[in-house]
């Protein structure tokens, strides 16, 4: 009986710690998100629409109000409720900062990818003279991979040009690098 009671107390204590962790996480997220959106307002506004900013502001305000009222009592609130509110805030804020990071990284990645495609095209183009032992089929496969890379880049750049800064990008720098790696492997 004493052992069962100790186990219940230990579980209750673990639950309380988990609820406190979730509450602290939500509070920290509210403050850090507000601070980031104020300190880096120009960056944030450059990759969000008015509707996205209003939605985030509403979520932050609602979460703060809820914490001050119903969410204040850690003993009565489940950790999942704190996590759910934090998830809504993260969904908007993380997406915005991800778009900002991509906006910064994409130009260099794009320039590097185009340069790589040209180098690969030159390598494959020189095979017939410099490496006559490479079969025509292998040359065609490599040439096709380079052409597909160039076509993919052109297609994605055109898609990106049609997008607004607050929309998900047509491609990421990581995807671009992966396409270059795939074409390089084929060569």
N, C-alpha and C positions, 0 to 999 in steps of 0.2 A: 504494500500500500504506500509506504514512504517512497519507494523507488518510483512508482507510477506518478506520484505527486511531483517528485523532482524532475521527471521527464516532462510533465506538463509545464512546469515552471520554466524549464530550459527552453521548450518550444515557444512559450509565450515571450520569453526574453529575446529569443532569436527573431520572432515575428516583429517585436517592438523595434529592434535594431534595424531590421529591413525596412520597416515603415519610416523610421527616422532617416535612414539613408536616402530613401526615395524622396522624402520631403526636402531634405537638404539639397539633393540634386536638382529638384524643381526650383527651389529658391535661387540657387546659384545660376541655373540656366536663365531664369527670368532676368536677373541682374546683369549677367554677362551679355545676353542677347541685346538688352536695352543699351548697354554701354557700347557694344560693337556697332549697333545701328546708328548711334549718335556720333561716336568717334570717327567712324568711317562712313558717314552719311552719303557722301558723294559716290563712293564705291557701291554702297548698298542700293542707292537710288538708280544707279546706272544699270543694274541687273534685275530690278524688280519693277512691277507695274504698280500703279496706285492701289489697285485692288489687292495685290499681294502684300503691300505695306500695311494697308488697313486691316487685312485679315490677321497679320502677325501682331499688329498693335492690339487688336481685339482679343486675340488669344493671350497675350501677355497681361493685359488688363484683367481679363476674366480669371486667369490663373492667380494673379496677385490677390484679387478680391476673394476668390474661393479660399486661398490660403489664410487670409485674414479672418474668414468666417468658418466654414465647415472643415477646411483642411488643417486648421490650427491644431486640432486634437488628434495627435498621432495615434492615440489609443483606440480611436473610433474609425479611423480611415485606413483602408487597405492600401498597401504599397502600389498595387496595380492602378489605383485611381491617380496617384501622383505621377506614375510612369506614363499613363495615358495622356495626361495633360502635357507632360514634357515632350512626348512623342509628337503631338500636334505642333508645338513650337519648333521642334527640331526639323520637322518635315519642311517647313517654309524657310527657316533660317539656313539650314544646311544646303538646301537646293540653291538658294541665292548665292551663298559663298562659294559653292561649287561652280556655278556659272561664272562668278567673278574670277576664280582661279583659272578656269578654262579660257576666259577672255584674255587673260594675261599670257597663258602658256601656248595657246593655239598658233599665233603668228610665227613664233620660232619653230615650233614643231612642223608647221606647214612648209616653211622655207626649207627646213632640213629634209622633209619628205620629198619635196620637189627636186632638191639637189641629189638625193639618193636615187630617185627614179632616173634622172639624167645620167648619173654615173653608171647605174645598172644597164641602161640602154647602151651606153658606150662600151661597156664590158662585153655584153652579148653581141653587139655589132662587130666587135673586133675578133670574135672567135674564129670566123671562117679563115681569116688570114693568119692570125697569131696562134690559134689552137685548132688546126685542121682535124685532129683526132676526135674532137667533140662531134657527136653525130648530129645530123640535120634535125632529127626528132628532138634531141635534147636542146638544141638551139631554139627550135620552135616553141617548146614548152617554156623555156626561160623568157623568150621574147614575149610570149603571151602573158606570162606573169607580170612582166614590167608594164605591158600595155594595160592590163587590168588594174594595176596599181595607179597608173596615170589617170585612167578613166574614173576609178573610184574617187580619187582626189578631186577631179573636176566636178563630178556629180555632187560630192559632199560640200565643196566650196559653194556651188550654185545653191544648194539647199540652205546652207548657212546664211548666204546673202539675203535669202527670203525670210529669214527669221528675225524677230525682235530680240533685243538683249535680255528680256525677261522670260523668254521661252527656252525650253531645253535645247541645247546645241544639237546641230545635225550630226556632229562627230566630236569626239574628245581627242586631246593630244595623245592619250594612251591608245585609243583605237588607231590613230594615225600611225603611231610607232609600230603597233602590231601588224598593220598592213605592210609596212616597209620590211619588217622582219620576215613576213611570209614570202614576199617577193624576193628578198635576198636569199632565202633558203632555196627558192626555186632556181636561182642563178648559181 
